[in-house]
Amino acid sequence: MLPVMLLISILLGLIPLAGIGWIIVTGTLTTVDGLFESLIMLSISGIFFLNVFWELRDQGLLGKSKAEPAKRPPTSEES
């Protein structure tokens, strides 16, 4: 189930980037509408890619894993 959700999140993150590409190709990036549309699409894409990052990190495929044991604080045994 997890790979399917990751693929869906990646796909839904790429669609707004394609929309930004379309705005650039049509030349409407310099208009107020084009700027706000681009900002909204970048926000949507960022949210989906953040979800992908968190899922990959939780599975231990990126960076630190949640499954790593926590370090115990040093004990004060001064005998």
N, CA and C of each residue as an Amber inpcrd file, in Angstrom:
protein
   237
   0.8220000  -1.2040000   0.0000000   0.0000000   0.0000000   0.0000000
   0.8610000   1.2610000   0.0000000   1.9890000   1.2060000   0.7180000
   2.8570000   2.3760000   0.8120000   3.4080000   2.8170000  -0.5390000
   3.9170000   1.9010000  -1.3900000   4.4280000   2.3670000  -2.6870000
   3.3600000   3.0470000  -3.5400000   2.1300000   2.6060000  -3.4310000
   1.0530000   3.2280000  -4.2100000   0.8180000   4.6540000  -3.7360000
   0.8200000   4.8630000  -2.4100000   0.6210000   6.2160000  -1.8780000
   1.7820000   7.1240000  -2.2490000   2.9970000   6.5850000  -2.2430000
   4.1440000   7.3950000  -2.6410000   4.0500000   7.7890000  -4.1100000
   3.6530000   6.8520000  -4.9550000   3.5150000   7.1660000  -6.3780000
   2.4220000   8.2040000  -6.6200000   1.3170000   8.0830000  -5.8830000
   0.2330000   9.0600000  -6.0330000   0.7010000  10.4380000  -5.5770000
   1.4230000  10.4900000  -4.4540000   1.9190000  11.7720000  -3.9640000
   2.9230000  12.3850000  -4.9370000   3.7870000  11.5520000  -5.5150000
   4.7460000  12.0690000  -6.4950000   4.0210000  12.5900000  -7.7250000
   3.0310000  11.8480000  -8.1900000   2.2670000  12.2860000  -9.3550000
   1.5330000  13.5970000  -9.0790000   0.8930000  13.6800000  -7.9070000
   0.1690000  14.9020000  -7.5680000   1.1160000  16.0650000  -7.2750000
   2.3820000  15.7840000  -6.9990000   3.3620000  16.8460000  -6.8470000
   3.9150000  17.3180000  -8.1810000   3.9260000  16.4390000  -9.1750000
   4.4580000  16.8050000 -10.4860000   3.4440000  17.5520000 -11.3590000
   2.1700000  17.3010000 -11.1530000   1.1400000  17.9520000 -11.9730000
   1.1910000  19.4740000 -11.8430000   1.2790000  20.0380000 -10.6180000
   1.4000000  21.5020000 -10.5400000   2.6840000  22.0350000 -11.1810000
   3.7670000  21.2620000 -11.1300000   4.9960000  21.7150000 -11.7900000
   4.8080000  21.7690000 -13.3050000   4.0330000  20.8360000 -13.8380000
   3.7140000  20.8870000 -15.2690000   2.8630000  22.1160000 -15.5740000
   1.9710000  22.4760000 -14.6480000   1.1700000  23.6920000 -14.8230000
   2.0280000  24.9380000 -14.8370000   3.0550000  24.9690000 -14.0020000
   3.9740000  26.1100000 -14.0030000   4.7430000  26.1520000 -15.3190000
   5.1230000  24.9760000 -15.8170000   5.7670000  24.9220000 -17.1290000
   4.8700000  25.4750000 -18.2220000   3.5970000  25.1580000 -18.1470000
   2.6480000  25.6650000 -19.1360000   2.5180000  27.1860000 -19.0440000
   2.5140000  27.7070000 -17.8260000   2.4320000  29.1660000 -17.6450000
   3.6590000  29.8390000 -18.2550000   4.8200000  29.2190000 -18.0930000
   6.0430000  29.7880000 -18.6650000   6.0070000  29.7250000 -20.1890000
   5.5280000  28.5920000 -20.7330000   5.4810000  28.4330000 -22.2000000
   4.5220000  29.4330000 -22.8310000   3.3850000  29.6650000 -22.2030000
   2.4100000  30.5900000 -22.7870000   2.7840000  32.0500000 -22.5650000
   3.7760000  32.3100000 -21.7010000   4.2490000  33.6680000 -21.5080000
   3.4270000  34.4920000 -20.5430000   2.6040000  33.8670000 -19.7190000
   1.7780000  34.6240000 -18.7820000   2.3820000  34.6750000 -17.3830000
   3.6570000  34.3090000 -17.2540000   4.3070000  34.3070000 -15.9520000
   4.4530000  35.7240000 -15.4070000   4.5920000  36.6980000 -16.2770000
   4.8270000  38.0680000 -15.8270000   3.5440000  38.8150000 -15.4600000
   2.3880000  38.2080000 -15.6530000   1.1470000  38.8490000 -15.2460000
   0.8670000  38.5420000 -13.7760000   0.0060000  39.3200000 -13.1740000
  -0.3420000  39.0930000 -11.7730000  -0.9940000  37.7240000 -11.6090000
  -1.8760000  37.3630000 -12.5200000  -2.5240000  36.0460000 -12.4520000
  -1.5050000  34.9170000 -12.5560000  -0.5550000  35.0650000 -13.4650000
   0.4560000  34.0330000 -13.6380000   1.3440000  33.8800000 -12.4090000
   1.6820000  35.0040000 -11.7750000   2.5160000  34.9400000 -10.5810000
   1.7910000  34.2460000  -9.4360000   0.5350000  34.6240000  -9.2130000
  -0.2080000  34.0070000  -8.1220000  -0.5080000  32.5420000  -8.3990000
  -0.8070000  32.2250000  -9.6440000  -1.0200000  30.8170000 -10.0060000
   0.2360000  29.9970000  -9.7530000   1.3840000  30.5600000 -10.1190000
   2.6450000  29.8520000  -9.9070000   2.9180000  29.6380000  -8.4290000
   2.6630000  30.6500000  -7.6070000   2.8740000  30.5110000  -6.1680000
   1.9590000  29.4490000  -5.5670000   0.7230000  29.4380000  -5.9890000
  -0.2210000  28.4430000  -5.4800000   0.2010000  27.0390000  -5.9050000
   0.5930000  26.8950000  -7.1650000   1.0120000  25.5760000  -7.6460000
   2.2960000  25.1160000  -6.9730000   3.2260000  26.0210000  -6.6980000
   4.4400000  25.6480000  -5.9820000   4.1220000  25.2040000  -4.5560000
   3.1580000  25.8600000  -3.9260000   2.7590000  25.4680000  -2.5700000
   2.1440000  24.0730000  -2.5630000   1.2570000  23.8150000  -3.5040000
   0.6230000  22.4990000  -3.5860000   1.6640000  21.4190000  -3.8450000
   2.5750000  21.6840000  -4.7710000   3.6190000  20.7230000  -5.0950000
   4.5290000  20.4920000  -3.8890000   4.8620000  21.5460000  -3.1810000
   5.7090000  21.4170000  -2.0010000   5.0800000  20.5710000  -0.9140000
   3.7850000  20.7150000  -0.7260000   3.0870000  19.9160000   0.2860000
   3.1380000  18.4320000  -0.0700000   2.8980000  18.1030000  -1.3200000
   2.9350000  16.6920000  -1.7180000   4.3440000  16.1180000  -1.6270000
   5.3590000  16.9000000  -2.0290000   6.7230000  16.3940000  -1.9410000
   7.1970000  16.3150000  -0.4910000   6.6870000  17.1720000   0.3820000
   6.9950000  17.0570000   1.8040000   6.4070000  15.7700000   2.3700000
   5.2200000  15.4070000   1.9150000   4.6130000  14.1410000   2.3200000
   5.4720000  12.9590000   1.8620000   5.9760000  13.0190000   0.6320000
   6.8470000  11.9560000   0.1270000   8.1090000  11.8700000   0.9750000
   8.7070000  13.0200000   1.2970000   9.9160000  13.0400000   2.1110000
   9.6760000  12.4180000   3.4760000   8.5780000  12.7950000   4.1260000
   8.2780000  12.2550000   5.4550000   8.0510000  10.7520000   5.4140000
   7.3440000  10.2770000   4.3980000   7.0950000   8.8380000   4.2920000
   8.3920000   8.0670000   4.0610000   9.2550000   8.5830000   3.1860000
  10.5220000   7.9050000   2.9420000  11.4060000   7.9340000   4.1820000
  11.3820000   9.0390000   4.9190000  12.1740000   9.1310000   6.1410000
  11.6580000   8.1740000   7.2060000  10.3300000   8.0600000   7.3250000
   9.7550000   7.1500000   8.3110000  10.0530000   5.6910000   7.9870000
  10.2060000   5.3700000   6.7160000  10.5350000   3.9990000   6.3180000
  12.0250000   3.7200000   6.4260000  12.8270000   4.7270000   6.7410000
  14.2600000   4.5440000   6.8880000  15.0220000   4.6210000   5.5860000
  14.4070000   5.1130000   4.5330000  15.0700000   5.1990000   3.2390000
  15.8190000   6.5100000   3.0570000  15.5470000   7.4960000   3.8940000
  16.2320000   8.7870000   3.8350000  16.6500000   9.1980000   5.2330000
  17.8750000   9.6040000   5.3920000  18.3350000  10.1860000   6.6420000
  18.1270000   9.2980000   7.8480000  17.8400000   9.9310000   8.9740000
  17.6380000   9.2020000  10.2130000  16.3020000   8.4730000  10.1890000
  16.2960000   7.3240000  10.7780000  15.0780000   6.5310000  10.8510000
  14.4080000   6.7320000  12.1940000  13.0970000   6.6610000  12.2130000
  12.3500000   6.7660000  13.4560000  12.5670000   5.5170000  14.3100000
  13.0090000   4.4300000  13.6970000  13.1770000   3.1700000  14.4030000
  14.5000000   3.0950000  15.1680000  15.3680000   4.1050000  15.0230000
  16.6290000   4.0800000  15.7500000  16.3630000   4.2300000  17.2380000
  17.0840000   3.4680000  18.0580000  16.8600000   3.5870000  19.5000000
  17.3590000   4.9280000  20.0140000  16.6280000   5.4760000  20.9390000
  17.0110000   6.7560000  21.5090000  18.2110000   6.5730000  22.4310000
  19.0920000   7.5650000  22.4430000  20.2570000   7.4890000  23.3080000
  19.8350000   7.7540000  24.7440000  20.3560000   6.9310000  25.6380000
  20.0160000   7.1100000  27.0410000  20.8790000   8.2130000  27.6260000
  20.3260000   9.0540000  28.4760000  21.1320000  10.1030000  29.0970000
  22.1380000   9.4870000  30.0490000  23.2690000  10.1140000  30.2170000
  24.2650000   9.5500000  31.1250000  23.7650000   9.5600000  32.5640000
  24.1060000   8.5000000  33.2590000  23.6790000   8.4060000  34.6660000
  24.7390000   9.0270000  35.5670000  24.3280000   9.5040000  36.6950000
  25.2740000  10.1370000  37.6210000  25.6940000   9.1380000  38.7020000
  26.5270000   8.2060000  38.3010000  27.0240000   7.1920000  39.2210000
  28.4660000   7.5190000  39.5860000  28.6380000   8.3880000  40.5470000
  29.9750000   8.7810000  40.9830000  30.2670000   8.1500000  42.3290000
  30.6600000   6.8970000  42.3420000  30.9310000   6.1980000  43.5960000
  32.4080000   6.0930000  43.8430000
